[in-house]
């Protein structure tokens, strides 16, 4: 954790120091994203049972952009993201379906290259901190149980991920993201009828693609021309 924190501090320091150049354009951008997530499962050698999960809300992110010229820039920011996966264990005789998700606070750091006001590629790293965990259990499509827990140790408290994507002309953005960290805490112990069990002792690394709009577009571009002119006068 200390190494990750130090890496983030160094990365942000580099961005700020580079941004002090006179030609650097600094601006903010904001976007929501629609997430389609999957999980790479390995449950004692069984890799089946994952179902795509669609999460249109609540996924919001604000970026601080540092464009050093028209073709290269860096970014950092903050995000709140709804991340999870759906799992049907093929070995479960009860035909159980599990829906897992967390709300995370994330801090991305990355770069972008291309014609920054039209078409660009971007990539980077993001650290996320889950603060709400939700779990639903369905038996034969009927909901049997639901848990909502704040700051639980059922999931890993720090999630590391890599991201990459494309922003197309007119602002449509396609992003891909892979979580290096296992979603659940595999060592979590639950008591079931007085017996200690490890319900999350399986590998589950989330991968998703998402659709967003104007992720790296200066939010001042949304202002009416009258407001822009007014701000220039002042």
Secondary structure, 3 states (H helix, E strand, C coil): CHHHHHHHHHHHHHHHHHHCCCCCEEEEEEEEEEEEEEEEEEECCECCCEECEEECCCCEEEEEEEECCCCEEEEEEEEEEEEEEEEECCCCCCCEEEEEEEEEEEEEEEEEEEECCCEEEEEEEEEEEEEEEEEEEEECCEEEEEEEEECCCCECCCEEEEEEEEECHHHEEEEEEEECCCCECCCCCEEECCEEECCCCCEEEEEEEEEEECCCCCHHHHCCHHHHHHHHHC
